Amino acid sequence: MMPGPMLAATLGGSISRGAWTGPRVVFGHALIEIALVALLAFGRGTWLRGPRVFRLIAWLGGALLVVMGVDMLRQAALASELLAGTGSVLLGNDVVAGVITSISNPYFFLWWATVGLAMIQDAQARGSNVLVFFGGHILSDLVWFSLVAWLVASSRGFGQLPEGLFAGVFAVCGVALIGLGLWFVRAGFRGRAKDNHVSP
């Protein structure tokens, strides 16, 4: 439920492509998560904690989010095309948006390598199936993002709201993606400076 790149992509996509944006974004997100859970469950994902991995994801992912945000701003200027559902490859496919907004977030990987790993290990210690744990986890994402997408999509036909309003929401989401992208890039540089500070 924490605001982030996935939420911005879901809000923007719901305006132009409707309520099914939520489930499709979550599906793309789940493809990345299930691969991570499999790695961590078999003890193969601890490398995700490394500072070099964090910096690389922060830099590349942040740059990618900036590109997505700029493209959102470009489309927001064309309200009729926005509501027609046209867009770039990055923003015109909700599954792809779910994948990209997941892999571009370094804190997503860091969370799974720490908190997520502890939860997986706890589930295994209790004799629970890891797939059951993952199912409950992804179901919460599905419910939340589906609700958000449905609310946004439903508002399109409520009282004949003007195109400019939706274009404004789309523009805000674009600015949010740019801001998050720059913040991730900055986090990558801060991580490098911190590493240099503690190096002999």
N, C-alpha and C positions, 0 to 999 in steps of 0.2 A: 504493500500500500504506500510505501515511501515514494514521493515524486522522483522521477528520473527519466532517462531517455525512452524507456518502454512506454511510460505514461504519455509522454509528449507525442510519440509516434502513434499511439492508440487514439488520442484525441484528434490529431490531424487526419488520420485515416478514416475515422468514424464520420467526420464531416463530409468527406467526398465519397466514401464507399459503404457506409451504413454500419449496422450493428454487428455484422459478422467480422468486422475488423478485429474486435477483441479476441475471439477464439482463434483467428488466424495468426495474430501476433503472438499469442501464447503458445501456439503450436510451434512456431519458429523458435521461440525461447526454449521450449521443452526439448527440442532436438539437441540444443547445446547442453542443457542441464542433464539430460539422461546420459550423455557421453561423459560428463564430469562425474556424475554419481558413480558410474561404472568404474572409472579410473580410481576414484577415491575408495570405493568399496573393496577394491583389490589391491590397495596400497600403492597405486601407481601415480598418484596425483600430488604428492607432497612438494614437487618441484614448483608448483604454482605459488608457493610462499616466497620464492626467491625474489630479491629486489630487482634483479635484471629483468625478470619476466614482468614484474609489475610496471617497470619503467617503459618497456617495449609496448605493452598493451595500452598504457596511459598515453603514450605519444601517438601511436598509430590509430588507436581507437578515438582519441580526442580529435585528431585531424579529420577522421571519417565523420564524426558527429557534426563538426563544423560544416563540412560539405553538405550533409543532409539538412542542416539548419538553414544554410544559404539557399538551398534549393526550395525549402519550404517558404522562405520569404519571397522568392521569385514567383512561386505559384500563388501566393496570397495576393499578389498584385493583379492577378487575373481571376477574379471571383467566379466568372462563368465557367472557366475551365476547371477551377477547383471543385465546384459542385458537380461537374460532369464526371469527375473521377479520373481525369487525366493526370499524368505525372511522370516522373523519372523512374528508372528501374529501382532505385533505392527506396522511393516512397510510394511507387505504384503497386508494389507487391507486399502485402501485409506479412506474409511468412518470411520474406527476405528482411523486412524491417525488424521482425522479431529476432531474427538471427543476428543482424548487424548491431542492434541496440544492446544485445547481450554480450557479444564478443568485444564490443568497443568499450565496455565498462570494466576497468581494472578492479574495482571494488567488488564486482560480481564474483570474479575468480578468487579474490582474497577471502571473501565471506565463505565460499564453499571450501576453501583450503583450511579454514580455521573453525568457524562455528558450524558450518555444514558438515565438515568431517566429524566433529564431535557428536553431532546428532546421528550421523550414520553409524558410528561406532556404538553409540548408546542403543540404537535400534538392534544392532547385531548382538550386543551383550544381553538384551532382553529376549533374544530368540525370534525377533520380528524379521519378516522378509523385507529386504531393502526396497523391493518394488512397491510394497505396501506403503512404506515411508515416502517414497517418491510420489506415489499416487496421491497421497494426502497433501503433499507439498504443492504439486502442480495443480491440484483441484482448487486450492485457495487462490492461486493466480488466475485460473480460468474464471472463477466466480467474480472476482474483483474486476478484472479487465473487461469481462463481458458486460457487467453492470455499467461500467463507465461508458463503454461503446454504445450500449443501448440507450442510455440517458442522452448522450450527445446526438446520436442518430435520430432519436425521437423528437428532439427539439427542432430538427430541420423543418418539420411540417407544422409546428405549433405556432399558430397565430401568424403564419406567413412572415417569419422573421427575415429581415433583409440579407442579401448576399454579403453586404459589407461586414455584418456582424460575424459571420462565419469566417470570412477572410481575415478579420481581426484576430479571432481565436487561433486560426492557422498561423498567423504571423507571430503571435505570442509563443506558440509551440516552437516555431523556428528559432526565435530568439533564445528560448530555453535550451534547445539543443546546442546552439552556438555557445551559450554560456557554460553548459556542462562540458562541452568539448574542450573549451579553453581551460576550464578548471581541471580536467583530467590531464591535459598537457602540463599545466603548472605543477600538478601533483607529481608528475613524472620527473620534472626538473628538481623539485624539492627533495624527492627521494634520492636523486643522484647527488645533490649537494650534501645531504645528510650522510650518505655513504662515504663521500670524500672526506667529510669532517672526522669520521671515526677511523679512517684508514691510517695505518702507520706511515 
